[in-house]
Amino acid sequence: MPIPANCACYVHWFDCPCSLLSCVDELIVTARAMNDSRSFSEGQTAVLLCQSDSHGDIQLTWMKDSEQLEQDGDRQIRETGNDLVLTLSDLTAADSGQYVCMARRERESVTSAPITISVTGLVICLVWLWSVQRFPFLIE
């Protein structure tokens, strides 16, 4: 029987002079940002990819700041084979935080390394707006 590439194999010795080879399929999950940067301005789109090459019935879930994410208007979650893609469109400051992907299989679960997303808003100088309204000749 061939051994899957992502298995950690161990030799178990017993009282008899023979050995048995067994294979344990490790549950592994990785996550990465598809964008070049992890710092965004409001209104931009971030795409995160979660992958697991482990075998069996594996459930992948995206989490932000320890809470499970659900799909909504600006948050799309789609499965493609063994991958789970999270698309965050029309980013706001509320989307800033740590994102991890969790893989579950039977009674075990693992999480990926965190991806920290930072979203900065547009800074508007209120004093300038006030002065333009009171003194319109300043912009001429």
C-alpha positions as CSV (number, residue, x, y, z in Angstrom):
1,M,0.0,0.0,0.0
2,P,1.5,3.4,-1.0
3,I,2.1,5.9,1.8
4,P,0.4,9.4,1.1
5,A,2.9,12.2,0.8
6,N,1.7,14.1,3.8
7,C,1.8,11.2,6.3
8,A,4.1,10.9,9.2
9,C,5.1,7.2,9.4
10,Y,6.1,5.5,12.6
11,V,7.5,2.0,13.4
12,H,5.8,0.3,16.4
13,W,7.9,-2.4,18.1
14,F,6.1,-5.2,19.9
15,D,7.2,-8.2,21.9
16,C,7.7,-10.2,18.8
17,P,10.8,-9.8,16.6
18,C,8.8,-8.2,13.8
19,S,7.6,-4.6,13.3
20,L,4.5,-3.0,11.9
21,L,4.5,0.1,9.7
22,S,1.6,2.4,10.3
23,C,0.8,5.8,8.8
24,V,-0.9,8.7,10.5
25,D,-2.4,11.4,8.2
26,E,-1.6,14.7,9.9
27,L,-4.2,17.4,9.7
28,I,-2.5,20.4,8.2
29,V,-4.0,23.7,7.1
30,T,-2.3,26.8,5.5
31,A,-3.7,30.3,4.8
32,R,-2.3,33.1,2.7
33,A,-3.3,36.4,1.4
34,M,-3.6,36.5,-2.4
35,N,-2.9,40.3,-2.5
36,D,0.6,41.7,-2.5
37,S,-0.1,43.7,0.7
38,R,-2.0,43.1,4.0
39,S,-2.6,46.8,4.4
40,F,-5.6,48.2,2.6
41,S,-7.5,51.4,2.1
42,E,-11.3,51.5,2.7
43,G,-13.2,50.3,-0.4
44,Q,-10.5,47.9,-1.6
45,T,-10.8,44.1,-1.8
46,A,-8.8,41.4,0.0
47,V,-8.7,37.8,-1.0
48,L,-7.5,35.1,1.4
49,L,-6.9,31.4,0.5
50,C,-7.1,28.5,2.9
51,Q,-5.7,25.1,1.8
52,S,-5.6,21.6,3.3
53,D,-3.9,18.7,1.7
54,S,-4.9,16.2,4.4
55,H,-7.1,13.2,3.6
56,G,-10.6,12.4,4.8
57,D,-13.8,14.5,5.4
58,I,-12.3,17.9,6.3
59,Q,-14.3,21.0,7.1
60,L,-12.6,24.3,6.5
61,T,-13.8,27.5,8.3
62,W,-12.6,31.1,8.2
63,M,-12.5,32.9,11.5
64,K,-11.8,36.6,12.4
65,D,-10.7,37.5,15.9
66,S,-11.7,34.1,17.2
67,E,-15.3,34.3,15.7
68,Q,-16.5,32.2,12.8
69,L,-17.2,34.1,9.7
70,E,-20.4,33.8,7.7
71,Q,-21.1,34.9,4.2
72,D,-22.8,38.3,3.7
73,G,-23.0,41.1,1.2
74,D,-19.3,42.2,1.3
75,R,-18.0,38.8,2.5
76,Q,-18.0,35.9,0.0
77,I,-16.8,32.4,1.0
78,R,-16.5,29.8,-1.6
79,E,-15.1,26.3,-1.8
80,T,-13.0,25.1,-4.7
81,G,-11.8,21.5,-4.2
82,N,-9.8,21.4,-1.0
83,D,-9.5,25.2,-0.9
84,L,-11.7,27.8,0.9
85,V,-11.5,31.3,-0.6
86,L,-12.6,34.4,1.5
87,T,-13.2,37.5,-0.5
88,L,-13.6,40.7,1.5
89,S,-14.9,43.5,-0.8
90,D,-15.6,47.1,0.0
91,L,-13.3,47.0,3.0
92,T,-13.9,49.2,6.1
93,A,-12.0,49.7,9.3
94,A,-14.2,47.0,10.9
95,D,-12.6,44.4,8.6
96,S,-9.2,45.0,10.3
97,G,-8.1,42.1,12.5
98,Q,-6.5,38.6,12.6
99,Y,-7.9,36.0,10.2
100,V,-7.2,32.3,10.6
101,C,-8.5,29.2,8.8
102,M,-9.6,26.3,10.9
103,A,-9.6,22.7,9.6
104,R,-11.7,20.1,11.4
105,R,-11.8,16.3,10.9
106,E,-13.7,14.0,13.3
107,R,-12.3,14.9,16.8
108,E,-9.3,17.0,15.8
109,S,-8.9,20.6,14.7
110,V,-6.0,22.8,13.7
111,T,-5.8,26.5,12.8
112,S,-3.5,28.2,10.3
113,A,-1.0,30.9,11.2
114,P,-2.9,34.2,11.5
115,I,-3.1,36.8,8.7
116,T,-3.4,40.3,10.0
117,I,-5.4,42.6,7.8
118,S,-5.1,46.4,8.4
119,V,-7.7,48.8,6.8
120,T,-7.1,52.5,7.0
121,G,-9.9,55.1,6.3
122,L,-9.7,58.3,4.5
123,V,-8.6,61.2,6.8
124,I,-10.6,64.4,6.3
125,C,-9.5,67.5,7.9
126,L,-12.6,69.0,9.5
127,V,-11.0,72.3,10.2
128,W,-10.2,72.8,6.5
129,L,-13.8,71.9,5.6
130,W,-15.1,74.3,8.2
131,S,-12.9,77.1,7.0
132,V,-13.8,76.6,3.4
133,Q,-17.5,76.8,4.3
134,R,-17.0,80.0,6.3
135,F,-14.4,81.6,4.0
136,P,-15.0,80.3,0.4
137,F,-12.5,82.8,-1.0
138,L,-9.7,80.7,0.5
139,I,-10.0,78.1,-2.2
140,E,-9.8,80.6,-5.1
